[in-house]
Amino acid sequence: MMSSPRLKNRLIGSLPPEDFALLSAQLSPVDMEKGRLLFEPGDPIETVYFPHDCVISLLTLMNNGAAIESVTIGREGAFGLMTALGPRTALSRAVIQIPGSASRISAAAFKECCRRSPALMSLADRHTDALFGHAVHSVACNALHSVEARFGRWLLTCRDRIDSDTVSLTQEFLADMLGVQRTTVTAVAGGLQAKGLIRYRRGVVDILDRPGLEAVACECYGSVRGLYERLLPASFA
């Protein structure tokens, strides 16, 4: 059992005490290093992960090797909750975008916990809805909004999930997240830095002006945040 996961993962923290105790007795801690590959498309999902201060990215892959992020998962959620209903395979590449810690549980043990806890089953169902809505917004966002607006949305989303104005990342990772060339990332980051919104260093972005960055970010940031607030109120308490 991991000590005090309720205080770190907000999804776990939203459970009633009895249900929290049932789940936490089966959890074990795991350190998540940057770039760690959790699943490839088609892999059986045999483990459920609850991030505490790490961030998981779900990437959609093309045949030519190109990739773009569809969902970002942090301490407001989990990966693998759909296994509550039975065996599942990964639809996307799941990789650690920002390193940190998490709790994990086998898919079989999680399914049994959900069988014994209607509250946990309901939470898994609502979170799956939230992830679906998040992915739908990402499709529209990637097609319709500028790289600068999407970069702003992505930074703010990561900031919410780690609760820090300093976001650790690489230029290569950013290019994959946004589906653009590295030179485009450099130009966009430089423009936001010139406006005084961020400080861009090698491997690190510091958010200096959150209200200003929110003004630059596309509407999808607020829409997706609102989706999680409605479906999972405790996530942003």
C-alpha positions in Angstrom: 0.0 0.0 0.0 1.2 3.5 -0.8 1.2 6.1 1.9 -1.4 8.8 1.5 -2.3 8.4 -2.2 -5.5 10.2 -1.4 -3.6 13.5 -1.0 -1.9 13.2 -4.4 -4.2 11.6 -6.9 -7.4 13.5 -6.9 -9.4 10.7 -8.5 -8.6 8.4 -5.6 -9.2 11.3 -3.2 -12.8 11.6 -4.3 -13.7 8.2 -3.1 -15.6 7.6 0.2 -13.4 6.3 3.0 -14.5 2.7 2.8 -14.0 2.6 -1.0 -10.7 4.4 -0.7 -9.5 1.8 1.8 -10.6 -1.1 -0.5 -8.6 0.3 -3.4 -5.6 1.6 -1.6 -4.9 -1.8 0.0 -4.2 -3.1 -3.5 -2.1 -0.2 -4.7 1.7 -0.2 -5.0 4.0 2.8 -5.7 6.0 3.2 -8.9 8.5 5.8 -10.1 7.8 7.0 -13.6 10.9 8.2 -15.5 10.5 10.6 -18.4 9.9 8.8 -21.7 8.9 5.5 -20.1 6.7 3.5 -22.5 3.6 2.0 -20.8 1.7 0.7 -23.7 1.7 0.5 -27.5 -1.5 0.2 -29.5 -2.8 -3.3 -29.3 -1.0 -4.2 -26.1 -3.3 -5.8 -23.4 -3.9 -3.4 -20.5 -2.9 -5.4 -17.5 -2.1 -2.6 -15.1 -4.0 0.5 -14.1 -2.0 3.7 -13.2 -3.0 6.6 -11.0 -0.5 9.5 -11.4 0.4 11.6 -8.5 2.9 14.1 -9.9 3.8 12.5 -13.3 1.9 13.1 -16.5 0.9 10.4 -19.1 0.4 11.3 -22.7 -1.7 9.2 -25.1 -0.4 9.5 -28.6 -2.1 8.6 -31.9 0.4 7.1 -34.3 0.4 7.2 -38.1 2.0 4.6 -40.5 4.8 7.0 -41.3 5.9 7.3 -37.7 4.3 10.7 -37.1 2.5 11.1 -33.7 0.2 13.6 -32.0 -1.2 13.8 -28.5 -4.9 13.1 -28.0 -5.1 13.1 -24.2 -3.0 14.2 -21.2 -3.5 12.3 -17.9 -2.3 13.6 -14.6 -3.3 13.5 -10.9 -6.9 14.3 -11.9 -7.3 10.9 -13.4 -5.9 7.5 -14.3 -5.1 5.2 -17.2 -6.7 1.8 -17.6 -10.0 2.3 -15.8 -11.9 0.8 -18.7 -10.6 -2.6 -17.5 -13.3 -2.4 -14.8 -15.6 -3.9 -17.5 -13.2 -6.6 -18.7 -10.1 -7.1 -20.7 -9.0 -4.2 -22.9 -6.2 -3.4 -25.3 -4.5 0.0 -25.7 -5.8 2.1 -28.5 -2.9 4.6 -28.3 0.7 4.8 -27.3 0.9 5.7 -23.6 4.2 7.3 -22.5 5.4 9.3 -19.5 5.6 12.9 -20.6 6.6 14.4 -17.2 8.4 12.2 -14.7 7.2 11.6 -11.1 5.4 9.1 -9.0 2.2 7.0 -9.4 0.3 4.2 -7.8 -0.5 1.1 -9.8 -2.8 -1.9 -9.5 -3.3 -5.0 -11.7 -6.3 -4.8 -14.0 -7.7 -8.0 -12.5 -7.5 -6.6 -8.9 -9.0 -3.3 -10.1 -11.9 -5.1 -11.7 -12.6 -7.0 -8.4 -12.4 -3.7 -6.5 -15.0 -2.2 -8.8 -17.2 -5.3 -8.4 -17.2 -4.7 -4.6 -17.5 -0.9 -4.8 -20.3 0.8 -6.8 -18.7 4.2 -6.0 -15.4 3.1 -7.7 -17.3 1.6 -10.7 -19.2 4.9 -11.1 -16.0 6.9 -10.9 -14.3 4.7 -13.5 -17.3 5.1 -15.8 -17.4 8.9 -15.4 -13.7 9.2 -15.9 -13.9 7.2 -19.1 -16.6 9.7 -20.3 -14.2 12.6 -19.4 -11.3 11.0 -21.4 -13.6 10.5 -24.4 -14.7 14.1 -24.3 -11.1 15.2 -23.9 -10.1 13.2 -27.0 -13.0 14.6 -29.0 -11.9 18.2 -28.2 -8.3 17.3 -29.1 -9.4 16.2 -32.6 -11.1 19.6 -33.3 -8.3 21.5 -31.6 -5.6 20.0 -33.7 -7.5 20.6 -36.9 -8.8 24.1 -36.2 -6.5 26.1 -33.9 -3.1 27.7 -34.3 0.1 26.1 -33.0 0.5 29.0 -30.6 -3.0 28.6 -29.2 -2.5 24.8 -28.9 0.9 25.3 -27.2 -0.8 27.6 -24.7 -3.6 25.1 -24.0 -1.1 22.3 -23.6 1.1 24.2 -21.1 -1.9 25.2 -19.0 -3.2 21.6 -19.0 0.1 20.3 -17.8 0.3 23.0 -15.2 -3.0 21.9 -13.8 -1.9 18.3 -13.6 1.4 18.9 -11.8 0.3 22.1 -9.9 3.6 23.8 -10.8 4.4 26.8 -13.1 7.6 25.0 -14.2 7.0 22.3 -16.8 9.9 19.9 -17.7 10.0 18.8 -21.3 12.1 18.6 -24.4 11.7 20.2 -27.8 11.3 16.8 -29.3 8.5 15.9 -27.0 6.8 19.2 -27.6 7.0 18.6 -31.4 5.3 15.2 -30.9 2.6 16.6 -28.6 1.7 19.3 -31.1 2.3 17.4 -34.3 4.7 19.9 -35.7 8.4 20.3 -36.6 11.0 21.3 -33.9 11.7 24.5 -35.7 8.0 25.4 -35.3 8.2 24.7 -31.6 11.2 27.0 -31.3 9.5 29.8 -33.1 6.3 29.6 -31.1 8.0 29.3 -27.8 10.2 32.3 -28.7 7.1 34.3 -29.5 5.5 33.5 -26.2 8.7 34.4 -24.4 9.0 37.7 -26.2 5.5 38.5 -25.0 6.6 37.8 -21.4 4.3 34.9 -21.0 6.9 32.1 -20.5 10.6 31.6 -20.0 11.9 28.9 -22.3 15.1 27.1 -21.3 16.6 23.9 -22.5 14.2 21.2 -21.4 12.2 23.5 -19.2 9.3 26.0 -19.6 8.4 28.4 -16.8 4.9 30.0 -17.0 5.4 33.7 -16.0 2.0 35.1 -16.8 -0.9 32.6 -16.5 -3.7 35.1 -17.3 -1.8 36.2 -20.4 -1.2 32.6 -21.4 -4.9 31.8 -20.9 -5.7 34.7 -23.3 -3.5 33.1 -25.9 -4.7 29.6 -25.4 -7.6 28.3 -27.5 -11.0 27.8 -26.0 -10.4 24.0 -25.7 -8.4 24.6 -22.5 -11.5 25.9 -20.7 -13.8 23.4 -22.3 -11.8 20.4 -21.3 -11.2 21.7 -17.8 -14.9 22.3 -17.5 -15.6 18.8 -18.6 -13.5 17.3 -15.8 -15.0 19.7 -13.3 -18.5 18.6 -14.2 -17.9 14.9 -14.3 -15.2 14.7 -11.6 -15.8 17.6 -9.2 -13.1 16.5 -6.7 -10.5 16.7 -9.4 -10.2 20.4 -9.3 -11.2 21.1 -5.7 
